[in-house]
Amino acid sequence: MDVLSIAIVAIIGGVVICLAGIFTDAHTRKEKIRLKAIEKETELEKLRLETYTMETEKLRLELEQSKVLLLEEKQNSTK
């Protein structure tokens, strides 16, 4: 092998290593962004569940209050 062949192999090897590093870095950044998106979706889903639970409890209390008022009205009308 002559010096030119060794130099070409070294240059190609260096380019391949650089490209591998660039692709790896891009993939890592993409995965970090995807992970952040999943974390935000999880947080949003928790808030939705919390809101749903609060609304359900509010409706349950309103229903209970209506039930009490109807029972009182029924008792007053039978007197």
SEVOTOR-872284 format. One record per residue (C-alpha): x, y, z; residue number from 1. Coordinates in Angstrom, 3 decimals, decimal comma, padded with zeros to 6 digits, m for minus. Layout:
residues N
[atom [X; Y; Z]; NUM]
...
end
This chain:
residues 79
[atom [000,000; 000,000; 000,000]; 1]
[atom [001,332; 003,348; m000,834]; 2]
[atom [001,036; 006,572; 001,140]; 3]
[atom [m001,847; 007,873; m001,001]; 4]
[atom [m003,992; 004,809; m000,266]; 5]
[atom [m003,345; 005,134; 003,448]; 6]
[atom [m004,266; 008,816; 003,334]; 7]
[atom [m007,495; 008,123; 001,443]; 8]
[atom [m008,471; 005,380; 003,900]; 9]
[atom [m007,717; 007,709; 006,825]; 10]
[atom [m009,789; 010,525; 005,314]; 11]
[atom [m012,701; 008,218; 004,527]; 12]
[atom [m012,493; 006,764; 008,036]; 13]
[atom [m012,531; 010,243; 009,554]; 14]
[atom [m015,525; 011,266; 007,441]; 15]
[atom [m017,417; 008,095; 008,405]; 16]
[atom [m016,704; 008,690; 012,096]; 17]
[atom [m017,873; 012,315; 011,813]; 18]
[atom [m021,047; 011,315; 009,996]; 19]
[atom [m021,769; 008,605; 012,568]; 20]
[atom [m021,384; 011,197; 015,322]; 21]
[atom [m023,702; 013,639; 013,556]; 22]
[atom [m026,382; 010,989; 012,996]; 23]
[atom [m026,085; 009,749; 016,573]; 24]
[atom [m026,397; 013,286; 017,928]; 25]
[atom [m029,436; 013,979; 015,727]; 26]
[atom [m031,058; 010,727; 016,874]; 27]
[atom [m030,366; 011,547; 020,525]; 28]
[atom [m031,895; 015,019; 020,160]; 29]
[atom [m034,932; 013,561; 018,405]; 30]
[atom [m035,433; 011,031; 021,206]; 31]
[atom [m035,118; 013,758; 023,872]; 32]
[atom [m037,770; 015,811; 022,093]; 33]
[atom [m040,014; 012,749; 021,835]; 34]
[atom [m039,521; 012,035; 025,548]; 35]
[atom [m040,454; 015,624; 026,454]; 36]
[atom [m043,582; 015,340; 024,299]; 37]
[atom [m044,566; 012,126; 026,081]; 38]
[atom [m043,995; 013,784; 029,467]; 39]
[atom [m046,205; 016,727; 028,437]; 40]
[atom [m048,914; 014,346; 027,202]; 41]
[atom [m048,770; 012,467; 030,505]; 42]
[atom [m049,072; 015,732; 032,437]; 43]
[atom [m052,016; 016,796; 030,283]; 44]
[atom [m053,728; 013,453; 030,801]; 45]
[atom [m053,283; 013,786; 034,581]; 46]
[atom [m054,889; 017,233; 034,453]; 47]
[atom [m057,765; 015,874; 032,371]; 48]
[atom [m058,323; 013,068; 034,864]; 49]
[atom [m058,198; 015,512; 037,777]; 50]
[atom [m060,707; 017,801; 036,052]; 51]
[atom [m062,963; 014,858; 035,237]; 52]
[atom [m062,837; 013,704; 038,860]; 53]
[atom [m063,673; 017,178; 040,157]; 54]
[atom [m066,562; 017,586; 037,705]; 55]
[atom [m067,905; 014,152; 038,601]; 56]
[atom [m067,789; 015,002; 042,297]; 57]
[atom [m069,492; 018,350; 041,651]; 58]
[atom [m072,276; 016,636; 039,699]; 59]
[atom [m072,647; 014,014; 042,438]; 60]
[atom [m073,039; 016,747; 045,044]; 61]
[atom [m075,558; 018,634; 042,879]; 62]
[atom [m077,529; 015,435; 042,377]; 63]
[atom [m077,493; 014,743; 046,110]; 64]
[atom [m078,648; 018,304; 046,822]; 65]
[atom [m081,484; 017,985; 044,291]; 66]
[atom [m082,488; 014,696; 045,880]; 67]
[atom [m082,616; 016,314; 049,335]; 68]
[atom [m084,660; 019,245; 048,018]; 69]
[atom [m087,129; 016,904; 046,307]; 70]
[atom [m087,518; 014,853; 049,473]; 71]
[atom [m088,109; 018,021; 051,509]; 72]
[atom [m090,615; 019,274; 048,964]; 73]
[atom [m092,389; 015,932; 048,995]; 74]
[atom [m092,554; 015,968; 052,811]; 75]
[atom [m093,880; 019,535; 052,837]; 76]
[atom [m096,571; 018,735; 050,285]; 77]
[atom [m097,869; 015,750; 052,324]; 78]
[atom [m098,327; 017,836; 055,470]; 79]
end
